[in-house]
């Protein structure tokens, strides 16, 4: 089994002041031909929050909690942090790891699922950073997707119960659990997984990404009110061109349908996310909450698990699993994601932009 020199927290990144917002968004969308006016509209979401994304603070909290969990478990690994789109950039962190003498690193990404954007792109980012640093760069092994690990499911169940308790007492027993995840293009969803990844192979509707989301939602629901509440899986944060098909339904459209159908209240559970970052804070806490209010639909939102002690312990457990070769822990029927990811896993070529 591999002996690791360091632990790397790998995340998306986010602005930490108004001056960071547009450069950050330009990094996120580089090469995709996103119109400047679209970036300006998204920037307003950040400016409304002081130009600061919650994600970097949450990464710092997770690093601190993971460090405590490592110490308690006797894991002596220095902790590093690198982002895809903002400081500290992954390439800079890999350069620091090399300077510090690290030869083999275990990486944990703040994304629990299989798809190009949720997993494969992080692997590609690692490869690019290692290549840029050169011969002295360490080897970096990414921890498997953990959508069905107890340390991901249990905090969601607890926060869902807590959110339910904030609804009016007379609607709780009939409330609907609305599980949300980031929408992705249908072509990307269909490419998620591989023949080696079990059920939900490429070419099937939604691919492994949708199958994993459905399983995680079912696992959380089973642990909330004894599984007595109805649930739905919907999507949010669509950002592609209008003519490109993405996973649906949209969360706000679905809330309108539920209100029309007489559902007495909803708890929105951001099961596709690890932390309460900007897309959760704006798309759910602002847009979805305002939609529900306009419909007279009682609304509550469950917290993502990334700041919980159980989630931090899960990080430690996943590191130990990789270090010792112990049997992977996974709930439900899909089983653990393969380690390492197959070479063809979640490959996706973005369509060419119109000339």
Secondary structure, DSSP 4 states (H G I P E B T S, - for coil): -PPPSEEEEEE----BSGGGHHHHHHHHHTTS---HHHHHHHHHHHHTTTTB-SHHHHHHHHHHHHHHHHHHHT---EEEEEESSSSSBHHHHHHHHHHTT--EEEEEES--S-SIIIIIHHHHHHHHHHHHH-TTPPEEEEPPP-TTSHHHHHHHHHHHHHHHTTS-TTTGGGPEEEEEEE--BHHHHHTSS-GGG-SS-TTSTTHHHHHHHHHHHHHHHHTSGGGTS-EEEEEE---S-TTS-B---BHHHHHHHHHHTT--EEEEE-TT-SS--HHHHHIIIIIIHHHHHHHT-EEEEEPPGGGSHHHHHHHHHHHHHHHHTPPPP--SSS-PPPSSPPTTTT--PPPPPP-
